[in-house]
Amino acid sequence: MVDMTEEAGQRDAPIAARVHLAHAIAQKLAEDAGVDLLHLKGPAVLPGLRAEGRHSSDVDVLVRPSHLPRLVAALESVGWEQRTDFATGSAFAHAANWWHDDWGWIDVHTMWPGVGLDPEAAFDVLQRDRVWREIAHWGCPVPDRTAQRLVLVLHAARSRGSGDVDRAWTAATPEEQDAVRALAVELDAVVALAAGIGELEQHRGDPSYRLWRHFSQGGSRLDEWVARMAAARTLRARLDLVTSALRVNRDHLRMELGRPPTKGDLRARQRVRVRRAAEEVGKRVRRG
């Protein structure tokens, strides 16, 4: 989810109403452009899987990766403006964010963090048993109940939140939990699911164990980078991580400042980044 403080004051309609309408608009645009889309979280969640009265401040959609260019063109044709890209949006490089002055934020996902299956194949699995949910009087495709349980638990695993787990997992019947576990196997999401339901220690030998321990239990920024390096599956991925660790995130800095960063802003933030990294490494060395 994106920090909305940058431009939230530009709109007067209630956030919940804007989010519902933005879901419907995104679906209409997708239909017109021949784009496969699934709506996630917020008003897309099926009854009983989330506490009543909870509202999202943005729209989350999962697009078939090969359809991403068409969706982007459709969004931008009606005024959505890209604010973050996939490389800088999160540690998982799974989503990018678009802003519209009237309709707010849309988070466009090409994969869901914790899912290791190829994103195109994963979309086919999640779409396979989709159902339709009316949002702002418009039919929107959403994952079925089993897939939604998994999506919510995986989100909770990287957000250190238990509310969704209580409804989506703990309150589920043993048969429903078995169905979620089977889907996690199919999607190569077993370790992430374990992190969300308190079974992560069963997977200490997995390369992604440290990453999910960090996101589910917390830790320092250095811990995160070490965990991300351990989880990287290829040499190219490791080299990209090294480059990313040394580079200031322009998109996040822009949202923090409320304007495009200048060269001076970037230099100043780079100095802060290097100083903090040196301090953290120094503390780690002193602790032995």
C-alpha positions, 0 to 999 in steps of 0.5 A: 500500500502507498503512503497517501499523504502526498496528495490526499488533500486534493480530493473530497469524496470519502476514500472508501467510495473512491476505492470502490469506484476505482475498482469498477473503472479499472475493470471496465478499462481491462475489459475494453482492452482485453486484459485479464485482471483479478481484484484483491483485498479491500472490497474484493475480499469475500464475506467472512474473510476479513473483519467488518468495517475495514476499508482500503485506501487504494486499489489492488489488482493482479494482472496477467503479466503478459497483459501489463502493457495493455493495462498500463496504456488503458490506465494512463489514457484516462489520467492515471500517472505512474509514481513507482515502478516494479523495481523500486516498489518493494523488496519483492519487486511485485507491484507498481503504483499509479495515481489519479487526481480523482480516483486515487491510487492503484497498485498493479501487481504482476505477482504476489509476494511469497508465490514462487511459481512463474508469474504467468502460470501463477496467474492461471492458477489463481484465475482458474476458479475465480468468482465474480464480486460486484464492486460499485455495481460492476462485476469484478473477477476475484480469486475464489475463497481458498485462493483469497485465504492464501493471498491474505495470509501471505500478505499478513506474513510480510506485514507482521499483522495477525488480523487477516490470519485470524479470519482467513486461517485460524477460523477456517475448518481443517478441510479449508486449511488443507485446501489452502496448503494444497494451493500453496504447494501448487503455487510454490508458496509453502514457506511464505504460508508457513511464515504467516501461520506460525510454522516457519521454523519447519523450513529453516533449511530453505533459502527464503527462510531468513527473508520470511523471518525478517518480514514476519518477525522484524529486524534491521535493514541490514538483516533484510539485505542479507536475507534478500541476498540469501533468497536470490536464486540467480547470480543476476538477481544477486548483482541486481540486489547489490546495485539496488542496495547502493542506490537511493530509491527515487520513487520513495524519496519523491513521495516523501518530499511531495515533489521530484527530488533534485540532484542535491536531494539525491546526494544528501539522501545517498550520504545518509544511506551510506552513513546508516549502513556504516553504523549498522555494520559497525554495530554488528561487528562490535556485537561479534 
